[in-house]
Amino acid sequence: MSPTADERKLLDEVRDLLAATVEDLTVEEIGPDSSLQDDLGVDSLARLELVAAIEDRWQIEVPQEQAERLTTVRQIAEHLAEAVAAPTGGTA
């Protein structure tokens, strides 16, 4: 199943953010299924910086336990698609 235009756009935005956040990493090196740690060499400090950048860029909160489960670029994009689409706020 090929990704929709919105999914591709989100993947591209995540790749751009990764390249801007992680030192010595270029967009060309980052594939949709790249493992943050194994393929891209993202260490724990860089992961924290990435999560902070994601939270700032999309104005969402990513709990630490959730962030630890996001191990590929595609998983981050899928999480963002759900988090951004979910209604904000909560019950009164």
Buried (B, 14 or more C-beta within 10 A) or exposed (E): EEEEEEBEEBBBBBBEBBBEBBEEBEEEBBBBEBBBBEBBBBEEEBBEBBBEBBBEBBEBEBEEEEBEEBBBBBBBBBBBBEBEEEEEEEEE
